[in-house]
Amino acid sequence: MFQDDQTKYLIIGPALVVLFVALGGVYEVFVQDHTHWHETVAATIKWVGPAVASTITLLAIWRAYEMVAANRYREQGRQEGLREGRQEINEAWVAWLRRKEEAEAAGLPFYELNPAEKAEQERRS
């Protein structure tokens, strides 16, 4: 629904604040009996202020929770990636060693670079 996290907060936060202000204004205009407009505005601000403050606080807590959760998932993914990478490297070394031993057993020269040398060569090029 939203393009990114920032857009979500830029839409939801002001929308909730406007909703609370509108509800407070409707309450003060139609339920309370104020003789002057400034009394209605002051009463609306008095009624809406805590609602707006709690909305902003809840949005800040929500954002902090999302940041903590994102960091946790990112770290979990990094650990899984490291495990997979180590497994791939181990498999490459085992395969290279098997090919080397087969060549030596057959009495053939073996000139293939080991996985570390191959990775170094690829990094340089």
N, C-alpha and C positions, 0 to 999 in steps of 0.2 A: 504494500500500500504506500509506504513512504520510500523515497529515494535513498535516504541514509538516516543515521541516528539524529544528526543535527536538525534535519527537516522535521522530524517527529516532534522534537522539543519546541521548535519554532512555531508549530501549529497547535499542539496540544496545550502548551502553557498559556499562551494568550487566549485561546478559546475557553479554557476553564476560568480564567480571570474575568473575561467578558460575561460569561454565564453567571458567575457569582454577582457581578455588579448589576446585571440586568435583573436577576432575582431579587437582590436587595432593593433596587429601585422600584420594582413592581410592588414589593411588600410595603415599602414606605409610602408610596403614592396611593395605593388602593386600600390598605389596611389601616395605616396610621392616619391621624388627623393633624396635619401640619398646616399652619396658616401662611407661612412664607416659604419660598423656594429654597432659601438657604438652610432652613431647618430640615427640609427633605434631603438635601445634599449631605448635610452633616450627619443625619441619622443613617443615610445609606452608607456613607464611609465608615461610620461606627459599626454597622452591621456587617459590612463586606470586608473590612480590614482583616479580621482574624481568618476569614475564609481564604482570602488571597494569600496571606502569610502561610497558612497551612498547606495550600496548594503548591506554593513555591518550595516549601520544605519537602513535601512529598516528591516533587519532581527532582529535587537535588538528591534525595535518598535513592530514588529510582535510578538516576544516572550513575551514582556511585556504585550501586549494586551491579548494574550492567558492566561497568568498567572492571570491577573485581572479577565478575564471571568471565568476561572476555579474556582477561589476563590468565585466569585459571585454565580455560580451554586452550589458549595459545600455548601455554607451558606444557599442557598434556599432549598436544599435537606435536610439539617440538621433541618431547621425550619419545613418542612413538616413532617419529621420523628418524631420530638417532638410532633407535633399536633396529629399524628396518635397514638403515644405512649400514650399520655394523654387520647385519646378517648378509647383506649383499656383498660387502667386502670379504667377509669370511668365505662365502660361496665362491667368489672369484679366486681367492687364494687356493682353496681346495681344488678347484677345477684346474688351475695353472699347475699346481704341484702334481696332480694326477697325470696331466699331459707330459710334464717333465719326466716323471718316473717311467711312463710308457715309452718315451723316446730313448731314455737311458737303457731301459730293458731291451729295446730293439737294437741298441747300438747306434742310434742316429744322433746327429748333433741337434741340440735344442737351443735356438737363438731367440725365442720369444721373450719379450720383456715381462718381468713380473708385474703384478697389478700396481704396486707402488711406483715403479719406474714408468709404467704406461700412463698413470695419472699425472705424474710430473711432466712427462713429455706433452700430454694433452694440455696441461695448464700453461706451458711455455708457448704453445702454438696458437 
